[in-house]
Amino acid sequence: MHRTTRAAVCERLTEEHALMRPLPAAMPDTERRFVTRVPAQPYLRVDRNDYSLDPRLVGRRVELRVSQREVIAVALDTGELACRHRRSFAGGLTICDPAHQTELEHQRARRRQRHEVDVEIRPLARYDQLIPA
């Protein structure tokens, strides 16, 4: 017996089922969707986890779709897949695709090579000539 309704719960449930409409054939889309730019460090935070994105898409806009099972990002201008990760509900994780990590390391190596400057190495005797003792 339910204390408030003074009825048996199983009997009331049968009555309620008769009044309810049937569920739709196709369930509604429950994915969360966001549009954002890929940051310089190509990771996006969803809930408490960071998911890697394709580093070649830095600065471009992507649509991020978060479902109960996966996190997907697609570039808005070309439709390229920026990431597809299995969603994790544990907190504080960084989920990184090995292909994204490899491309990020290649980009960082190219950037370092571009910024290297040849510096002339002079003998110390030259400085002794310039500064009187």
For each residue, the residues with C-beta under 8 A, 3 or more apart:
1: 6 7 8
2: 5 6 7 8 9 12
3: 6
4:
5: 2 12
6: 1 2 3
7: 1 2 11 12
8: 1 2 11 12
9: 2 12 13
10: 13 14
11: 7 8 14 15
12: 2 5 7 8 9 15 16
13: 9 10 16 17
14: 10 11 17 18
15: 11 12 18 19
16: 12 13 19 20
17: 13 14 20
18: 14 15
19: 15 16
20: 16 17
21:
22:
23: 27
24: 27 28
25:
26:
27: 23 24 30
28: 24
29:
30: 27 67 68
31: 65 66 67
32: 65 66 67
33: 63 64 65 66
34: 63 64 66
35: 61 62 63 64 76
36: 44 61 62 64
37: 59 60 61 62
38: 42 44 53 54 57 58 59 60 61 62 82
39: 42 43 44 58
40: 58
41:
42: 38 39 52 53 54 55 57 58 100 104
43: 39 50 51 52 53 94 96
44: 36 38 39 50 51 53 64 73
45: 48 49 50 51
46: 49 51 64 66 71 87
47: 89 91
48: 45 91 92 93
49: 45 46 88 90 91 92 93 94 95
50: 43 44 45 93 94 95
51: 43 44 45 46 71 73 83 85 95
52: 42 43 83 85 94 95 96 97 100 101
53: 38 42 43 44 57 62 73 82 83 100
54: 38 42 57 80 81 82 83 99 100 103
55: 42 58 100 103 104 107
56: 103
57: 38 42 53 54 60 62 75 80 82
58: 38 39 40 42 55
59: 37 38
60: 37 38 57 75 76 77
61: 35 36 37 38 75 76 77
62: 35 36 37 38 53 57 73 74 75 76 82
63: 33 34 35 73 74 76
64: 33 34 35 36 44 46 71 72 73
65: 31 32 33 71 72 73 74
66: 31 32 33 34 46 71 87
67: 30 31 32 70 71 72 87
68: 30 87
69: 86 87
70: 67 84 85 86 87
71: 46 51 64 65 66 67 83 84 85 86 87
72: 64 65 67 81 83 84 85
73: 44 51 53 62 63 64 65 81 82 83 84
74: 62 63 65 79 80 81 82
75: 57 60 61 62 78 79 80 81 82
76: 35 60 61 62 63
77: 60 61
78: 75
79: 74 75
80: 54 57 74 75
81: 54 72 73 74 75 84
82: 38 53 54 57 62 73 74 75
83: 51 52 53 54 71 72 73 97 100
84: 70 71 72 73 81
85: 51 52 70 71 72 95 97
86: 69 70 71 95
87: 46 66 67 68 69 70 71
88: 49 93 95
89: 47
90: 49 93
91: 47 48 49
92: 48 49
93: 48 49 50 88 90
94: 43 49 50 52
95: 49 50 51 52 85 86 88
96: 43 52 100 101
97: 52 83 85 100 101
98: 101 102
99: 54 102 103
100: 42 52 53 54 55 83 96 97 103 104
101: 52 96 97 98 104 105
102: 98 99 105 106
103: 54 55 56 99 100 106 107
104: 42 55 100 101 107 108
105: 101 102 108 109
106: 102 103 109 110
107: 55 103 104 110 111
108: 104 105 111 112
109: 105 106 112 113
110: 106 107 113 114
111: 107 108 114 115
112: 108 109 115 116
113: 109 110 116
114: 110 111
115: 111 112
116: 112 113
117:
118:
119:
120:
121:
122: 126 127
123: 126
124: 127 128
125: 128 129
126: 122 123 129 130
127: 122 124 130 131
128: 124 125 131 133
129: 125 126
130: 126 127
131: 127 128
132:
133: 128
